[in-house]
Amino acid sequence: MDTRWKKYSHSMTTKLIIFIFMLACFSGVMQAIGNLVSTNDGDIGIVFEDNYFHSHSYVRESENLISDLTRLLGNYKSEENILKGGTIDKDELRMEEQNLFSDFQFHSKSYNPNLSEAENYEKFKVDYADKIAQVKDQMIKRDLREFHFLLEHIKKVKDPLYYASDGVNIYTNSTMEEKQQFKNQPSYMVYEGYNREVFPKEIEENKYFNRATMELEEWGSENHAMYIAFSKKFLDSKISEWKENKVSATKGFYRLLGFLAGFILSFFYLALVTGRTFFKDEELRLYAVDKLYIDLNILLCIGLITLWLIILEFLELPSNINWVILLTILFSSACFLLILSMVRHVKNRTLFKHTLIYLIIKGLVQFVRNVYDSGNVGVKTVLIVIGYPLVIALTFFMFPITIGFAAWFALKKVKSFQAIKNGVERIKNGDIHHSIELDGKGEFASLAANINSITDGLKNAVDNELKSERLKTELITNVSHDIRTPLTSIITYVDLLKNEKDLSKIAEYTEVLDQKSKRLKFLTDDLFEAAKASSGNIPVQLEKIDIVSLITQGLGEVSEEIEELDLEFRFNYPNEKVYVTADGKLLWRSIENVLSNIFKYALKGSRVYIHIEELEKEILLTFKNISAYELNISADELMERFKRGDESRSSQGSGLGLSIAESLIGIQKGKFMIQIDGDLFKSVIYIPKHKTE
């Protein structure tokens, strides 16, 4: 018998049968819970209630009614009271007036900063009288809507019977107006002023009763009265309904306990036998699923449970009950397989060791140990100070050899130090191209490498300074050339105008002067804007921008230029909305400069590609076009101020557009760059993606 038990207790067939039984019990538990929740509006406590007057169902019949009547008489009283402004909250009205007063301070010409706040407030009340009245009207209309909503709600109540009065206004659904008439009913609640009477008295023991009538306890007025009564017919029907629900809920509760017991027993049995072939088996057998790391296992379980709950939200019960049961079995089987895998790791004592967290911590500890073993200056100094005397003591019999090794080691370090010292001296004297060469590893070699890096930085700084000086010279030359050309024309045509009598010629000269003066203004405006952009002296208002809509709208505004140049724009963007965090005006100014550059230098009749790509933290915006001019210039040079794609400088641009775009994108925490591949010109903008809160 004992042999047979060993044979079948741990067999795969037995485990599979128990696993299926466990899934069936778990599904039964979920179904029983669902039935309990759907019975009696989810009030599972009905199982433990001994009679109707102690139940939540009894309180629920009058709870909303009491709340509505209390609000009607306590807050609104009557429609006439609301229309007279009797329900207007003074604090709320004061807050609305303060908001209007703030608007008055910033936007009204009547506001005088030299007057006191009280004097300005009196002016505000006169100027904004209509707006204050509108605010009051809106508050009154809101209260009227709520009043009529409550009124309609209580009118639909046929049972229980109610009568509520504040001494002036009365709300009732019966012809009874006397308290005694309500007290003649089999169950009632009577509130007059601060007094309360209920029948039967056992209602006082209902744990839900005080919570339902809490608002009435604070009602407090001698003139207030509220009577609520349950007629015999209504009460009998509700008691009968409660008893039916209690029987159903009790059966469901016992069913839940049965399935829960079966589930717990079967799970503990599987936990006991999983990974073993018999009870005293010392060898634990792991399966393919056990290779999954424990923390990933837990995350997968949580994900499956979350997905199961989400799917249940979309399924309508009870019409899809079969689908719910099927999905519950599928998801629970996957979760329990993962849970049993964790149980096997507990048995194998690898629950923590078989986690990614453990592997990461172990790697970090190993890394720290390696750093310690390699040692920095402090560690090595301590090791030498403490370790060398120990070595001397342990090798006293070979003392000359130990001293000789120490002398050789010290001489080697001194030579390294001397090489670094000489190198630093040469660099200090101006030889920034000198490099300190040390063999091997160690602190001195690391120090030499760092000094060489500083030298490289000095060389780069010198090169950048020389480049900056060259750029300044070119800037002055280009500015002088571009500004002198229209200025010379203006001077020439002004001289011609002085002596010209022919009106047609005068009109022609005036037209030329107008063109040249506008050209000069265009150059100076661009120069001024470039200076402001590069200095960062531009106010930036970062906000959520729909980049696709911005570009689409912008392309519509420049459609005439596109048609004139016969350009074909291809705009590619994701299907979902793409939002960036930027200043709308500055971002469009940057894009407009890029488009302006395209209109000036793109080959007529060619295609222009605009592509939007969503990265992890940024949005990538790319513009591609074919240049009409041969691009025999580098991208870095094109980004310089007053630099143009045509070296002859025959185009009408200022050469500042791309430089301005780069500066404007920069102050919006983005990046701007250009790329050149033959005649293909590409402008690239990285702009921060909008973060959703």
GUDO-461906 format. One record per residue: y negated, x negated, z negated of N, C-alpha, C, O in turn. Coordinates in steps of 0.2 Angstrom, whole numbers, plus 5000, padded with zeros to 4 digits. Atoms other than C-alpha are relative to their C-alpha. Example, Ala and Ser with C-alpha at 12.3 -4.5 7.8 and 13.67 -1.06 7.14 Angstrom:
2
500649965000502249384961499449965000499549914997;500650045001500549324964499550044997498950014996;
END
This chain:
693
500649965000500050005000499449965000498949975004;500650045001498849864995499949965007499349955009;500050034993499249775012499750055005499350025009;500349954995498849935022499350014999498950015003;500749995002497249955012499649945003499049955006;500350064998496749775016499950005008499449985011;499950004992497249805035499450055002499150035007;500549954997496149965037499350004997498950025001;500649995003494749945025499549965004498949975004;500550044997493949805035500149995008499849955011;499950004993494549845052499450025004499050065001;500649984996493249865066500050075002499550105002;500049934998493850035070499850044994499450094994;500349975007493550085051499350005000498950044998;500750025001491850005051499650055005499150075004;500349964994491450095068500050084998499550114998;499949935002492050265061499550024994499150074994;500549995006491050245044499349995003498850035000;500650014998489550185054499750075004499250095003;500249944997489550345065499950064995499550104995;500049955006489850445049499349994997499050044995;500650015004488350365041499450025005498950055002;500549974995487250405057500050075000499450105000;500049935000487850585056499650024994499350074994;500349985006487350595038499249995000498950034997;500750015000485650515041499750055004499150075002;500349954996485350635055499950064996499550104997;500049945004485850775043499450004995499150054994;500550015005484650705030499350025003498950065001;500749994996483150705043499950075002499450105001;500049934998483650875049499850054994499550104994;500149965006483750945031499350004998499050044995;500750015002482050875027499550045004499150075002;500449964995481350945043500050084998499550114999;499949935002482051115038499650024994499350084993;500349995007481351105020499250005001498950044999;500750014999479651055027499750065004499250095003;500249954995479551195040500150074996499850124998;499949945004480151325026499450014995499249964992;500549995005478751405016499449955000499249934995;500650044999477351305024500149934997499649904994;499950075003478151135018500050004993500049944990;500150005007478151185000500849994997501150044996;499450015002479751104994500150024993500750034990;499949995007479351134976500250074998500450094992;499849945001479851314978500850004997501050054994;499350015003481651254974500050004993500550034990;500050005008481151224956499550054997499450054991;500449955003480051374954500450064997500950085001;499649955003480751504942499850075002500250125002;500249944998479751654947499350005005499049955005;500550004995478451714960499349984997498949955000;500750015003476951704948499949934998499349914996;500150075001477251524944500049965006500049905006;499950034994477451484962499349985004498850015002;500550024996476251394974499850065005499250075007;500149954995476451544986499550064997499150085001;500549955003475551664974499349985000498950025002;500750035000474051554972499750005007499150015009;500250014993474051524991499750075003499350065008;500249934998473751714994499350014999498950045003;500749985002472051714986499649935000499049944999;500450075001471551524986499450005005498849995003;500650004995470551535003499550054999498950045000;500549945001469851704999499549984995498950004996;500450025006469151644982499549955003498949955001;500450054998468451494991499450035005498850015004;500549974995467551595005499550044996498950044998;500549965004466851724993499549964996499049984995;500450055004466251584981499449975005498849975002;500550034996465351504996499550055002498950045003;500449954998464651665002499450024995498950024997;500549975005463851724986499649944997499149944995;500350065003463551544979499549975004499049955002;500550044996462751464994499650045004499050025005;500449974995462151595006499850074998499250095000;500249945003462051764997500050055005500450105005;500049954995461551865012499649975006499349925006;500450024994460851855030499349994999498949955001;500750005001459151895024499849944996499249914997;500250065004459151755011500049945004499649905004;500050064995459651635025499450005004499149945005;500649994995458251695037499449984996498949964999;500650015004456951675023500049924998499549904995;499950075002457551495021500249984993500249934990;499850015007458351515004500649955000500749934994;499450055000459851405009499849935002500349895002;500250074998458851255015500149954995499849964989;499950055005459351105006499449955000499249925005;500650035000457751025000500149925001499749895004;499850074999458550845000500149995007499849945010;499950014992459150865018499450015004499249975008;500649994997457450935023499549944999499249925004;500450065001456550795015500249945004499849905006;499850064996457650665024499850015007499649965010;500249984993457350755041499249995001499049965006;500750024999455450745037499949935000499449915003;500150075000455550565033500249975007499849925009;499850024993456450535050499450015005499249975009;500549984996455050625058499449964999499049945003;500650045002453750535048500049935003499549905005;499950074997454450365054499950005007499549965010;500250004993454350425072499250015001498949985005;500749995000452550475068499649934999499149925002;500350065002452150305061500049955007499549915008;499950044994452850215077499750025007499649985011;500249974993452350335091499450045000499250065006;500649965000450950435086499349965000499349924996;500750045000449150385090499650024994499149994992;500449985006448550485075500149964994499849964989;499950045006449350365063499549944999499349915004;500550055001448050255055500249954994500349974989;499850055005448650095046499549994994499749964989;500550015006447050085036500050054995499750044990;500049955005447350245027500649994996501149964998;499450015004448550265013500650055003500550095007;499449964998450250335015500050084999500250125003;500149925002449850505007499550035005499650095007;500549974995448350525019500350015007500250065010;499650004994449450485034500550055000500650095005;499549955000450750605028499750075001500050115004;500449944999449450745027499950015008500050075010;500150004993449050705045500650025004500750065009;499449994997450850695050500250084999500550115004;499849935001451150875042499650055005499950105007;500449964995449750945054500349995007500450045010;499950014993450250855070500850025001500950045007;499349994999452150875067500250074997500850084996;499849935003452151055060500550045004501050065002;499549964996453051125075500749975000501250005000;499350035001454450995074500350014994500950024993;499749985006454651025056500250075000500850084997;499849935000454751205059500750015004501150045002;499450004996456051165072500649984996501250014997;499550035004457051065060500350064995500950074994;499849945004457051215048500450055003500950085001;499749954996457551335061500749985002501250025001;499350034998459051225066500450014994501050024994;499650005006459551215048500250084998500850094996;499849935001459451405046500550035005501050065003;499549984995460451435062500749974998501250014999;499450035002461751315056500350044994500950064994;499849965006461851415039500350075003500750105000;499849944997461951575049500750005003501150055002;499450014997463351515059500650004995501150034996;499550015005464351465044500150074996500650094994;500049935004463851635035500450055004500950085001;499649954996464551735049500749995001501150035002;499350025000466051635051500450024994501050054994;499749985006466451665033500150074999500650104997;500049935000466051845034500650035004500950075002;499449974996467251875049500749984997501150024998;499450025003468551775040500250054994500850064994;499849965006468551885024500150075003500550114999;499949934997468452045035500750015002500950075002;499349994997470152005042500550014994501150024995;499649995006470852005024500150074998499750114996;499849935002471752175021500350004993500150044989;499750015006472752115006500049924998500149885003;500149955006472452064992499350035001498950015005;500649965000471052184988499549964996499749924991;500550045003469452104983499350034999499150085004;500749975000467652144977499649944996499849914991;500450055003466352014974499250025001499050045006;500849985000464452034969499749954996499949924991;500450045004463051934963499450044996498950014994;500449955003462152084956499550035006499250085004;500449974995461252114973500450015006500450065009;499650004994462452074987500850024998501049994993;499349985001464252154988500449985006500250005012;499550014995465752094998500750034998500950014992;499349975002467352204997500450025006500150035012;499649974994468752265008500450064997500950095000;499749935003469152424997499450044998498950024998;500549955002468252574991499949994992499550024989;500150015007468552514973499449964998499349905001;500550045002467052454964500049984993499649944990;500050015007467452464946500649954998501149955001;499550055003468352324936500750044998501250015000;499449975003469652454928500450025006501050025006;499649994994470152504946500449955002501049965004;499750064998470652334950500649984994501149964996;499550015005471552314933500550054999501050034996;499549955000472552464936500649975005501150005005;499650024995473452364950500649954996500449934990;499450045004475152264945499849934999500149904995;500250075001474252094947499349995002499150025007;500750004999472452054946499749934997500049904992;500450055003471151914943499350035000499050055005;500749975001469451974936499649944997499749914992;500550055002467951854934499450044999499150065004;500749975001466351914926499649954996499849934990;500450065003465051784922500449944998500749915003;499650065002465951654912500750024997501149984995;499449985003467451764907500550015006500350025012;499449994995469151774916500650044997500750034991;499449965002470551894914500550005006500350015012;499550004995472251884924500650044997500750044991;499449965002473751984924500549995006500450005012;499850015007475151954921499849934997499649895001;500350065004474751824908500449935002500149885002;499650064998476151704915499649965006499849905007;500450034995474951664929499649944997499549895001;500350055003474051554917500449945000500149884999;499550055000475551444917500149975006500449915007;500050034994475451414935499649945001499049945000;500450065000475051234938499549995006499149955006;500550004994474151274955499450044999498950045002;500549945000473051414948499349974998498949995001;500750025001471651314940499749965005499149965006;500250034994471551204955499750055005499250035008;500249954995471351354966499350044998498950065002;500649965002469951434955499549954997499149984993;500450055002469051274951499350025002498850014997;500649984998467551334961499750054996499150054995;500249945004467451494951499849984993499350014990;500250035006467351394935499349984999499049984994;500650025000465751324940499550055003498950035004;500449954997465051484947499450024996498850014997;500449995005464251534931499450045000498850015002;500649965001463051674930500250074997500850104999;499849935003463051844920500150055005500550105004;500049954995462751944936500649995005500750045009;499550014995464151864946500750044998500850034992;499449975001465751964947500549995006500350005012;499550004995467351944957500750034998501050014992;499349975002468952054956500449995006500350015012;499450014995470552014966500650034997500850024991;499449975002472052124965500550015005500450015011;499549994996473752134972500350074999500550094994;499749935000474352314977500749994999501049945000;499350015001476152354972500449995007500849955007;499750014994476652364990500049935003500549905005;500250064998475852204995500449954995500749904998;499750055005476552114979500850005001501149955001;499249994999478352184982500249965006500749935006;499850044993478352115000500049934999500449895001;500150075001477751944994500549974996500849924997;499550025004478951934980500750005004501149955003;499450004996480351984992500049945005500649905006;500150054996479751855004500149934997500549894999;499950075004479651714991500749994998501049944998;499350015002481451754985500449985006500949935005;499650024994482151735003499849935001500349895003;500250074999481151575005500349954995500649904997;499750055005481851504989500749995001501049945000;499350014999483651544993500149955006500549915006;500050044994483351465010499949934998500249885000;500150065002482551315003500549974995500649914995;499550035004483851294989500649985004500949925002;499450024996485251295002499849935003500249895004;500250064996484251165012500049944995500149884997;500150065005483951054996500749984999500849924998;499350025001485851054992500349975006500749925005;499750034994486251015010499749935000500149885002;500350065000485050875009500349954995500449894997;499650045005485850804993500749985002500949925001;499350024998487550815001500049955006500449905005;500050054995487050725017499749934997499949884999;500350065003486050595006500549964997500649904997;499550045004487550554995500549975005500749925005;499650034995488650535011499749945003500049895005;500350054997487350425019500049944995500249884997;500050065005487150315003500749974999500749904999;499350035001489050295000500249965007500549915006;499850034993489350255019499649935001499949885003;500450064999487950125019500249954996500349894998;499850065005488450035003500749985002500949925001;499450024998490250035010499949955006500349895006;500150044995489649955026499749934998499949885001;500350065002488549835017500549954996500549894996;499550045004490049785006500549965005500749915004;499450034996491349755021499749965006500149925009;500250044994490149685035500049934999499949904994;500050085000490449505040500749984997500849924997;499450025004492149505030500650035004500550095007;499449974997493949535036500450034994500950074995;499749975006494549575018499549984994499149944995;500550005005493649595001499949934997499449914995;500150075003494049414994499949945006500049895004;500150054995493649335011499449964999498949984998;500650045001492549185008499649985006499049965006;500350024994492149155026499650065003499950125003;500549944997490649265033500049995007499849945010;500050004993490749305051499350035003499150095001;500649974997489049325060500150015008500549995011;500049984993488749405077499449985004498949955001;500650024995487549385092499450034997498949994998;500749975002486249505084499749964994499149964993;500250045005486249385069499649945001499349914997;500450054998485349255079499350015000498949975000;500749985000483749355079499749984993500050004988;500350025006482549285066499950064995499750124998;500149945005482349395050499450035001499350105001;500649975000480549415051499950045007499550105007;500149974993480649465070500550074999500350125002;499649945002482049585064499750054997499750114999;500449955004480949675052499550035004499450095004;500549984995479549685065500350055005500050105006;499749954995480749765077500250064997500150125000;499849945004481349885064499450054999499450115001;500649975001479549935060499850035007499550095007;500249974993479149955079500550065002500250105005;499549944998480750065082499850064996499850124999;500249945004480250175067499350035003499350095003;500749984998478450185073500150045007499850095008;499949974994479050225091500350074999500150125003;499649935001480250365085499550054997499550114999;500449955002478850445075499550025005499350085005;500449994994477650435090500350055004500050105006;499649954995478950525101500150064997500050125000;499949945003479250655088499450045000499450105000;500749975000477350695088500050045006499650095006;500049964994477550745106500550055002500450095006;499549954999479050845105499950064995499750064990;500249945003478851025100500750034996501250045000;499449975004480051095086499950074999499350094999;499250024999481251185086500250005007500849995008;499749994994481351205104500349945003500849945007;499750064998481751025107500449964994500549904994;499650025006482851005091500649955003500749904999;499450044997484350935102499749935002500049885000;500350074998483150795109499949964994499949904993;500250045007482550755091500649974997500649914995;499450035003484350735085500349945004500549895001;499850064995484850625100499649944999499849894998;500450065001483350515098500049974993500049914992;499950025007483550505079500649964999500649904996;499450045001485350445081499949935004500249885002;500150074996484850315095499649954996499849894995;500450045003483450245085500349984993500249924991;499750025007484350245068500549955001500649914997;499450044999485850165075499749935002500049884999;500350074999484750015082499749974993499849924992;500350025006483850005065500549984995500549934992;499550025005485450005055500449945002500649904998;499750064997486249875066499649944998499849894995;500450055002484749765062500049994992499949934990;500050015008484749805043500749974998500749934993;499350035002486649765042500049925002500349884999;500050074998486249595051499649974994499849914992;500450035005484949565037500550004993500549954990;499550005006486349615024500549945001500649904996;499550054999487549485032499649934998499949894995;500450075002486149345030499950004993499949944990;500050015007485949395012500749984997500749934993;499350025003487849375009500149925002500449884998;500050074998487649205019499549964997499549904998;500650035004486149155008499649965005499349915004;500550034995485149125024499450055001499150045007;500549954999483949275022499349975001499049985006;500650044999482449155020500049955005499549945009;500050064996483049005029500050025008499849985012;500049984993483349105045499450055002499550105005;500649974998481549155047499549955004499649895002;500550044997480149095058499549974995499349914996;500550025005479049075043500349944996499949894995;499650065003480348955035500049945004499849895002;500050064996480448855050499349975001499249915001;500750035000478548835051499849964994499549914995;500250035006478348795033500449935000500249884998;499650065000479848665035499749955004499749895003;500350044995478948595050499449974997499349914998;500650035003477348575041500149954994499849904994;499850055005478148495026500349935003500149885000;499750064997479048375037499449965003499449905003;500650034997477348335046499649964995499449914996;500350035006476548305029500349934998500049884997;499650065002477948185025499949945005499949895002;500150054995477748095041499349964999499349905000;500650035001475948075038499949954994499749904994;500050045006476248015021500449935001500249884999;499650064999477547895027499649955005499649895003;500450044996476347825041499449974996499349914996;500450025005475047815027499349995003499249965009;500650024998473147805029499849944995500249914992;500250065004472047665021500150014993500449964989;499949995007472047735004500750004997500949964993;499350005001473947765004500349935000500649914996;499850074999474247595011499849954994500249914992;500250045005473147514998500350004993500549964990;499649995006474047594984500749975000500949944995;499450034999475647544991500049934999500549904996;500050075000475147364993499949984992500249934990;500250025007474347354975500650014996500749974991;499549995004475847434967500749975002501149944998;499450024997477247384979500149925000500649894999;499950074999476847194981500249974994500749934994;499750035006477047144963500750024998501149984996;499349985001478647244962500549965005501049935003;499650044995479247144978500149934997500649904997;500050065002478746984970500549994994500949944993;499650005005479647024954500850005002501249974999;499350004998481247074963500249945004500849935005;499850064995481246924975499749934997499549895001;500350065003480646794962500449935003500149885003;499650054998482046684968499949975007500049915009;500250024993481346674986499250015000498950035005;500750005001479546664980499649975006499150005008;500350034994478946544994500050045006499550055010;499949964994479546655008499550064999499250085004;500449945001478646805000499349995001498950035004;500750025000477046714998499849985008499350005010;500250014993477146655016500050065005499550065009;500149944996477446825023499450044998499050065003;500649975002475946895013499449965003499049995006;500650034997474846755020500050015007499450025010;500049994993475446785038499750075001499350085006;500349934999475046975036499350004999498950045002;500750005001473346945028499649965006499149995008;500450044994472846815042500050055006499550055009;500049954995473346945055499550054999499150075004;500549955001472247075047499349975000498850015003;500650035000470846955045499749995007499250005009;500250014993470846915064499850075003499450075007;500249934997470847105068499350014998498950045002;500749985002469347125057499549965003498949985005;500550044997468446975064499950025008499350025010;500149974993468747045082499650065000499250075005;500449945000468047205077499249994998498850015001;500650025002466547125069499649975006499049985007;500350034994466147015084499950055005499350055009;500149954995466347165095499450054999499050065003;500549965002465147275085499349965001498849995003;500650044999463847125086499850005007499250005008;500250004993463947115105499750075002499250075006;500249934998463747305106499350014997498950045001;500750005003462247295094499549975004498949995004;500550044996461447165105499950035007499550005011;500149964994461547285120500550005005500550035011;499450004996463247245128500450064999500950064996;499649945001463747425129500650015004501050065003;499449994996465047395142500649964997501249954999;499550045003466047285130500550044996500350094993;499449965003467747355124500449954995500649894997;499650035005468647295108500750015001500950075001;499350004998470447255112500449984994500449924992;499550025005471747255098500750035001500850085004;499349984998473647255100500350044994500050034988;499749975005474747365090499750074997499250095000;500249945003474447515078499749984993499749934991;500250015007473647535061499250025000498950055005;500749975001471947575054499549965004499049995006;500550044996471047425062500050025008499550025011;499949984993471747475079499650075001499350085006;500349944999471147655076499249994999498850035003;500750015001469447595070499749975007499149995009;500250034994469247485086500050065006499550065010;500049954995469747635097499450054999499150075004;500649955001468347745088499449965002498950005005;500650044998467047605091500050005008499450015010;500049994993467547605109499850075003499550075008;500249934998467347795110499250004999498950045003;500849995001465547775103499749965005499249985008;500350034995465247645116500050045006499550045010;499949954994465847765130499450054999499150075004;500549955001464647895122499349975001498950015004;500750034998463147775123499949995007499450005010;500150014993463547735141499950075003499450075008;500149934997463647925145499350024998498950055003;500749985002461947945135499549975005499050005007;500450044996461147805145500050035007499550045011;499949974993461847875162499650075000499350085005;500349935000461248055157499249995000498950035003;500750015000459547985153499749985007499250005009;500350024993459347895170500150065005499650075009;500049944996459948055178499450054999499250085003;500649965002458648155168499449985003499050025006;500750034997457248035174500050025007499550035010;500049994993457848055192499950075002499550095006;500149934998457948245191499250024999499050065002;500749995002456148245183499649985007499150025009;500450024994455548145198500150045006499650065009;499849954994456448255211499650074999499450105003;500349945001455748405202499350005001499050055004;500750014998453948345203499950005007499550035010;500150004993454248305221500150075004499750095008;499849944996455048465226499550064998499350105002;500549955002453748575216499449985004499150035006;500650024996452348475224500150025007499650055010;499949984993453148505241499950075001499650105006;499949934999453548685239499350044999499150095002;500649975002451848735231499449985005499050025007;500650024995450748625243500050035006499550045009;500049974994451448705258499650065001499250075006;500449935000450748885255499349984998498950025001;500750015002449248815247499649965005499049985006;500350034994448848705262499850055005499350055008;500149954995449048855273499450044998499050065002;500649965002447848955262499349975001498950005003;500650044999446548825262499850005007499250015009;500250014993446648805281499750075003499250075006;500249934997446548995285499450024996499050064999;500649985003445149015272499449975004498950005005;500550034996444148885282499950035007499350045009;500149974994444548975298499650075000499250095004;500449935001443949145291499349994999498950035001;500850005002442249075286499650005007499150025007;500350004993441849045305500250055005500050055011;499749954995442849185313499650065000499550094995;500449934999441949335320500550055003500350115002;499649954997443349415330500450034994500850004990;499749965005444049555319500850005000501150004995;499250015000445849545326500249944997500749934994;499850065003445849365322500050004992500449974989;500150005008445149395304500650044997500950024992;499549975002446549525302500749965000501149964995;499450044999447849405308500049944994500549934991;500050055005447249265296500150034993500450004989;499949965006447149395282500750014998501050004993;499349995001448949435285500449944998500849944993;499750065002449449255284499849984993500349954989;500250025007448449225268500450044995500650024990;499749965005449249375260500849985000501049974994;499350035000451049305265500049944996500449934991;499950065003450649135259499850004992500149974988;500249995007449749195243500650034996500850014990;499449975003451349305239500549944999500949944994;499550055000452449155243499849954994500349934990;500250045006451449045230500150044994500350014989;499849965006451549185217500750004999500950004993;499350005001453349195220500349944997500749944993;499850065003453549015217499849984993500249964989;500250015006452549005202500350054995500550034989;499749955005453349165194500749974999500949974993;499350035001455049085197500049944996500549934991;500150065005454448925189499950014993500249984989;500149985007453849015174500650034997500750024991;499349975003455449115172500549954999500949954994;499550065001456448955174499949974994500349954990;500250035006455448875160500250044994500450024989;499949965005455649025149500850004999501050004993;499349995001457549045152500349934997500749944993;499750075003457948855149499849994993500149964990;500250015007456948855133500350054995500350054989;499749955004457849015127499550054997499750094993;500649965003456149095123500050075004499550095006;500049944997456749265130500450054995500950034993;499749965004457149415119500750035003500750055009;499349984998459049465120500250064996500250064990;499849945004459649635116500750025003500950055008;499350004998461549625117500350074999500250104993;499749935000462449795120500650015004500849965008;499449984997463949875127499850025008499550075009;500249994992463849865147500650015004501149985003;499549984995464949945160499949955006499549975010;500150054994465049795172500150025007499750015011;499849984993465849885186499450055002499250055008;500649954999464450025185499449965002499049985006;500750044999463049895184500049975007499549975010;500050034993463649805200500050055005499750045010;500049944995464049965209499350025002499150035007;500749984999462250025206499649955003499249975007;500450064997461549855210500149995007499649985011;499950014993462349845227499750065004499550055009;500449954996461650015231499349995001499050015006;500750015000459949955227499849955006499349955009;500150054995460149805239500450025007500549975011;499649984994461049905253499649985006500049975011;500450024994459649875265500149935002500249925008;499950074999459749685264500749995003500849955007;499350014998461649705266500150025007500449985011;499949984993461549805282499649965005499849955010;500450044995460149695289500449935002500349915007;499650074999461249535287500750025003501149975004;499349984997462849635293500549974996501049944998;499550035005463749575277500550064998500350124997;499549955002465349665272500349984993500649934992;499950015007465549675253500750034998500950095000;499349985002467349685246500049994992499949944989;500150005008467249735227500750024997501050074998;499349995003468949715217499950004993499549964990;500049995007469049775199500650034997500950075001;499449975003470349835186499950085000499350105001;500049925000470750025186499650024993499350074994;500349985007470250035167499249985000499049945004;500750015001468450035162499949924997500349904993;500050075002467849855159499349994997498850005000;500750015003466449825146499949934997500449904995;500250065003465549675141499450004995499150064995;500550005005464349625127499449965003499549905003;500650044997462649575136499450045000499450104998;500749974999460849615139500050035007500049995012;500049974994460849735153499549985005499749965011;500550024995459249685161500149925002500049905008;499950074999459549495159500749995004500749955009;499450014996461349515166499950025007500149995012;500149984993460749615181499549945004499649935010;500450064997459349475184500449955002500349925007;499650064998460649345184500450025006500549985011;499749984994461749445196499650015006499849995012;500549994994460249485207499849935003499849935009;500250074998459849295208500649985004500549955010;499450024996461649265214500050045007500250015012;500049964994461549405227499449985004499549975010;500650024996459849345232500249935004500049925010;499750064997460649175235500550015006500449975011;499649984995461949255245499750025007499850005012;500449984995460749345256499649955004499549955010;500450064997459749185259500549955004500349935010;499650054997461249075264500650025003501049985005;499349984998462749175268500050015008499450035011;499950004993463349175286499950085002500350125000;500149934998462749335295500750035003501149995007;499449974997464249455299500649984996501250004998;499450025004465349375286500250054994499850104993;499849965006466249455271499849964994499749904993;500250025007465649435253500550034995500650104995;499649975005466949455239499850004993499549954991;500149995007466649515222500650024996500950074997;499449995004468049505209499950004993499649954990;500049995007468149565191500749994997501150034999;499450015004469549495180499950004993499549974990;500150005007469849535162500549954997501149954998;499650055003470349385152500150024992499950084991;499849985007470849385133499450014996499350074993;500649995004469049365126499450015004498950025002;500650004995467949365142500250045006500850065007;500049974993467649445158499849955005499349935005;500150054995467749335173499750045007500150085009;500349974995466549385187499949955006499549905004;500050054995466749295204499650035006499850085008;500349984993465649305220500249945005500149885003;499850054995466249215236499750025006499750085008;500349994994465349195252500149945005500149895002;500050064995465349085268499349985001498950035003;500650035000463848975269499850005008500249985012;500350014993462748985285499849935002499849915007;500250074999462248805282500649954998501149974994;499450055002463448645281499849984993499349954991;500150025007463648615262500249934999500749924996;499950085001463448425261499749984994499349934994;500350015007462948435243500450024995500850074996;499549985005463848445227499850064996499250084996;500149945004463948595215499549984995499050024993;500450025006463048495201499349995003498850015000;500750014997461548455213499750075002499150085001;500249934998461448635219499750044993499350084994;500249975007461248685200499349974998499050004993;500750035002459648575199499550045002499550085007;500649964998457948655199499749985007499749925008;500350014993457148675216500449975005500249935010;499550034995458748625225500250065004500450115002;499749944996459248725240500649975004500749915005;499450014996460748735251499849965006500249925009;500250044994459748675266499549954998499049964995;500450055002459048505263499349995004498949965001;500750004996457648535276499550044996498950044998;500549955004456948665264499650045004499050065003;500349954995456648785278500050074998499750115001;499949935002457248935269499450024995499049984993;500549975004456149055259500150004992499750034989;499950005007456949025242499649954996499349914999;500350055005456248935227500449954998500249894996;499650055003457748835223500250014993500549974990;500049995008457648905205500550064998500750074993;499649945001458849065207500649984996500750014991;499450015003460448985202499949964993500249984988;500150035006459648875188499850064995500050064989;500249955004458849035181500650044998500750064992;499349975001460549125182500449974995500650004990;499650045005461348985172499750014993500150024989;500349995006460048995159500150074996500250074991;500049935003460049185157500750024998500850054993;499349985002461949195156500149964994500549984989;499950045006461949055143499750034994500150034989;500349975006460749145131500450064999500350094993;499649945002461949295132500749984998501250024998;499450035002463349175126500650005005501250015004;499550014995464149165143500049935003499749895001;500050074996464449025156499950025007500250075010;500249994993463849015174500249935003500049885001;499850064997464548885186500150025008500250085010;499949994993464648865205500649955003500749905000;499550044997466048795216500050005007499850055010;500150014992466048725234500749985003500949935000;499450024997467548715245499950015008500050065010;500249994993467048675263499350045000498850024997;500649954999465848815268500150064996499750104996;499949955004466548925255499649994993499749944990;500450015006465248955241500250054995500350114996;499749965006465849025224499650004994499449944992;500450005007464749085209500550034995500850084997;499649985005465749105193499650024994499349984992;500349985006465149205178500550024995500950064996;499649985006466049215161499650034995499150004993;500449965004465349345150500450034994501050054996;499549985005466049395133500250085000499850125002;499749935000467149555132499750044994499750014989;500249965005466549695122500650014995501150034997;499549995005467449705105500050074998499550104996;500049945003468049875100500250004993500649964991;499950005007467949925082500550054998500650054992;
END
